[in-house]
C-alpha cells in the first residue's frame, strides 16, 4: 500500500484504508507531532469522505490505542506511528488497523531481540540473510509485529505463537530509509 505524503499529495482510499505520512520539523515534540497528525487526518477525511472536521473525533488515553469517530463509519479504526521527524497514520473504515514505521538501522543485538520478540521463523530467516540484507529484514519484521499487536490491541511482549493472531500484514511504501507495515484483521 502507498502512503500519501500530506499535504503535498491528496490521499486516496485503498481497500477501505487511508494512509498519510507527514514530515515534521526536526526536534518537534511527540505531543506536537500527535496534534499535527490529528489535524492532517481531519483535513484528509474531510476531502475523502466529505465529513465536516468538527464531526470527526479523536480519543486517546495513555497506554491505549487511539480511537477515531467518523460519522457513518462506527467501526472505523485508527493507528499512528512515529519515528524521528516522520509520522504515519492509518484509518480503516471497516475495523481495527495497526501501523508501524521505523528507520532502517543496524541492530547489534538482533539475534537476541529476534529470539525474544520475533520468534524462531524470523530468526532463521535473518540468520540465512546476508549482513547487507539483515538490517532491512529485521526492521520490517519488527514493524510487522508491532502493527499486528496494535491491530489486535495487545502490548509488546515476548514472542508467542498465539500473540497477534488473525491479522494480515502488508508493507507500506515510504520515503527512502524507512520501513513500515500495516496490519488488518484477516
C-alpha positions as CSV (number, residue, x, y, z in Angstrom):
1,X,0.0,0.0,0.0
2,X,1.1,3.5,-0.7
3,X,1.5,6.2,2.0
4,X,0.4,9.6,0.7
5,X,2.5,12.5,1.9
6,X,0.4,15.2,3.5
7,X,-0.3,17.9,2.4
8,X,1.6,17.5,-0.9
9,X,-0.5,14.6,-2.1
10,X,-4.2,14.1,-1.9
11,X,-4.8,10.7,-0.2
12,X,-7.0,8.0,-1.8
13,X,-8.7,5.1,-0.2
14,X,-7.0,1.8,-0.7
15,X,-9.3,-1.2,0.2
16,X,-11.0,1.0,2.9
17,X,-7.7,2.3,4.3
18,X,-6.5,5.9,4.2
19,X,-2.7,6.2,4.8
20,X,-1.0,9.5,5.2
21,X,2.6,10.4,6.1
22,X,4.0,13.7,7.5
23,X,7.5,15.1,7.8
24,X,7.9,17.3,10.9
25,X,10.4,20.0,11.8
26,X,13.4,18.2,13.4
27,X,13.1,18.2,17.2
28,X,9.3,18.5,17.2
29,X,7.9,17.1,20.4
30,X,5.8,13.9,20.3
31,X,2.8,15.7,21.6
32,X,3.1,18.4,18.9
33,X,3.5,15.6,16.2
34,X,0.4,13.9,17.5
35,X,-1.6,17.1,17.3
36,X,-0.3,17.7,13.8
37,X,-1.3,14.2,12.7
38,X,-4.8,14.5,14.0
39,X,-5.2,17.8,12.2
40,X,-3.9,16.3,9.0
41,X,-6.3,13.3,9.3
42,X,-9.2,15.6,9.9
43,X,-8.4,17.5,6.7
44,X,-7.8,14.4,4.7
45,X,-11.0,12.8,5.9
46,X,-12.9,16.0,5.0
47,X,-11.6,15.6,1.4
48,X,-12.0,11.8,1.2
49,X,-15.4,11.5,2.8
50,X,-16.9,15.0,2.8
51,X,-17.4,14.8,6.5
52,X,-17.0,18.1,8.4
53,X,-13.9,18.3,10.5
54,X,-15.9,19.2,13.6
55,X,-17.7,15.9,13.4
56,X,-14.5,13.8,13.4
57,X,-13.5,12.9,17.0
58,X,-10.2,11.6,18.3
59,X,-9.7,10.0,21.7
60,X,-6.6,8.7,23.3
61,X,-5.6,7.6,26.7
62,X,-2.1,6.7,28.0
63,X,-1.4,3.1,27.2
64,X,-4.4,2.6,24.9
65,X,-4.7,2.7,21.2
66,X,-6.0,5.9,19.7
67,X,-9.6,5.9,18.6
68,X,-11.5,7.8,15.9
69,X,-15.2,8.5,15.5
70,X,-16.3,9.2,11.9
71,X,-20.0,9.8,11.2
72,X,-21.4,6.9,9.2
73,X,-18.4,4.6,10.0
74,X,-18.9,3.4,13.5
75,X,-16.3,0.6,13.1
76,X,-13.5,2.8,11.9
77,X,-10.1,2.0,13.3
78,X,-7.1,4.3,13.7
79,X,-3.4,3.7,14.2
80,X,-0.5,6.1,14.3
81,X,3.3,5.6,14.4
82,X,6.2,8.0,14.7
83,X,10.0,7.6,14.1
84,X,12.1,10.7,14.4
85,X,10.7,13.5,12.3
86,X,8.2,11.2,10.4
87,X,4.7,10.1,11.3
88,X,2.3,7.8,9.5
89,X,-1.4,7.4,10.2
90,X,-3.9,4.8,9.0
91,X,-7.7,5.0,9.2
92,X,-9.5,1.8,8.3
93,X,-13.3,2.3,7.7
94,X,-14.2,-1.3,8.4
95,X,-12.4,-2.1,11.7
96,X,-9.2,-2.3,13.6
97,X,-5.9,-1.4,12.0
98,X,-2.3,-1.3,13.1
99,X,0.6,0.6,11.6
100,X,4.3,0.8,12.5
101,X,7.2,2.7,10.9
102,X,10.9,2.6,11.7
103,X,14.1,3.9,10.1
104,X,16.3,1.1,8.8
105,X,19.2,0.7,11.1
106,X,21.7,-2.0,12.2
107,X,20.7,-3.6,15.5
108,X,23.8,-5.0,17.1
109,X,21.9,-7.5,19.3
110,X,19.5,-8.5,16.6
111,X,19.8,-12.2,17.4
112,X,18.7,-12.0,21.0
113,X,16.0,-9.4,20.2
114,X,14.7,-11.6,17.4
115,X,14.7,-14.7,19.5
116,X,12.9,-13.0,22.3
117,X,10.3,-10.9,20.4
118,X,10.1,-12.1,16.8
119,X,10.2,-15.9,17.0
120,X,12.2,-18.8,15.6
121,X,10.9,-18.4,12.0
122,X,12.1,-14.8,11.7
123,X,15.4,-15.7,13.5
124,X,16.0,-18.5,10.9
125,X,15.3,-16.1,8.0
126,X,17.6,-13.4,9.4
127,X,20.4,-15.9,10.1
128,X,20.2,-17.0,6.4
129,X,20.3,-13.4,5.1
130,X,23.4,-11.6,4.2
131,X,24.6,-8.8,6.5
132,X,23.6,-6.2,3.9
133,X,20.0,-7.5,3.9
134,X,19.7,-8.1,7.6
135,X,19.0,-4.6,8.8
136,X,16.1,-4.1,6.5
137,X,14.7,-7.5,7.1
138,X,14.9,-7.1,10.9
139,X,13.2,-3.7,10.7
140,X,10.5,-5.0,8.5
141,X,9.8,-8.0,10.8
142,X,9.8,-5.6,13.8
143,X,7.3,-3.3,12.1
144,X,5.1,-6.3,11.1
145,X,5.0,-7.5,14.7
146,X,4.2,-4.0,16.1
147,X,1.5,-3.4,13.5
148,X,-0.2,-6.8,14.3
149,X,-0.1,-6.1,18.1
150,X,-1.6,-2.7,17.5
151,X,-4.3,-4.1,15.3
152,X,-5.4,-6.6,18.0
153,X,-4.9,-4.3,20.9
154,X,-2.1,-6.2,22.6
155,X,1.0,-4.7,24.2
156,X,4.6,-5.7,23.3
157,X,5.6,-8.9,24.9
158,X,7.9,-11.8,24.3
159,X,7.2,-13.9,21.2
160,X,4.4,-16.4,21.4
161,X,2.8,-18.4,18.6
162,X,-0.6,-17.2,20.0
163,X,0.1,-13.4,20.1
164,X,-1.4,-11.2,17.4
165,X,-3.2,-13.9,15.5
166,X,-5.8,-13.2,12.9
167,X,-4.1,-10.3,11.1
168,X,-2.6,-10.0,7.7
169,X,0.2,-7.5,7.1
170,X,1.4,-5.6,4.1
171,X,4.5,-3.5,3.6
172,X,3.7,0.2,3.0
173,X,5.5,2.4,0.5
174,X,7.5,5.0,2.5
175,X,10.3,7.5,1.8
176,X,13.8,6.1,1.5
177,X,15.3,4.8,4.7
178,X,12.0,4.0,6.3
179,X,10.2,0.7,6.5
180,X,6.6,0.3,7.6
181,X,3.9,-2.3,7.9
182,X,0.1,-2.2,8.0
183,X,-2.0,-4.9,9.7
184,X,-5.7,-5.6,9.2
185,X,-7.9,-8.3,10.6
186,X,-7.8,-11.3,8.4
